[in-house]
Amino acid sequence: MKKNLVILGVTGSIAAHKAVDLASRLTQAGCDVRVVMTRDALEFVTPLPFQTLSRNPVVTDLFNELEAWKPAHIQLADEADLLLVAPATANTIAKLALGLADDALTCLALALNAKAKLLVAPAMNGKMWLHPATQANVARLRSRGAAFIGPEEGLLACGYEGAGRLCPIEIIAEQALKLLVSQSRTAT
């Protein structure tokens, strides 16, 4: 039986370290997890824990994909069942909404196959989350079928209180698994 292929996009948020546990949970749930990290994510966490817990190589750059004739981000986009961006920064949400493709993650998102779902788990400063530009980008992505989980309210890493916290990892994993189940039901 084919495992569900989950692409975990990790972006440059202080919450990036929590994505390590998310990769572990999804792997333990039987998913084939492939991690794609932005350059900014590398400032917060290294690829090694993701590689170890997912048991797969980590994509960190468009130009370090020399294993096969087909670029890794295109192959992953072709085969993905779910693209889960967690944490998702305001910058990455804007790129996704506008169709900008300047790194491995956003190129993969733009090339994502039609059957794959997109789940976005925002994490950012509350002012950034509530900014009209971010809200317009979220609305644009939702209109294209993207699902969002969070953000939650609480004390933020920047010291402010309000919306912007990454949802708990267990809730994100649960939502991702529900999307995969609903997707497999509609495919049969």
Sequence and secondary structure as in RCSB ss.txt:
>XXXX:A:sequence
MKKNLVILGVTGSIAAHKAVDLASRLTQAGCDVRVVMTRDALEFVTPLPFQTLSRNPVVTDLFNELEAWKPAHIQ
LADEADLLLVAPATANTIAKLALGLADDALTCLALALNAKAKLLVAPAMNGKMWLHPATQANVARLRSRGAAFIG
PEEGLLACGYEGAGRLCPIEIIAEQALKLLVSQSRTAT
>XXXX:A:secstr
    EEEEEE SSGGGGHHHHHHHHHHHTT EEEEEE TTGGGT  HHHHHHHHTS  B  TT   SSSS HHHH
HHHH SEEEEEEE HHHHHHHHHT   SHHHHHHHT  TT EEEEEE   HHHHHSHHHHHHHHHHHHTT EE  
 EEEE TTS EEEEE   HHHHHHHHHHHHHHHHHHH 
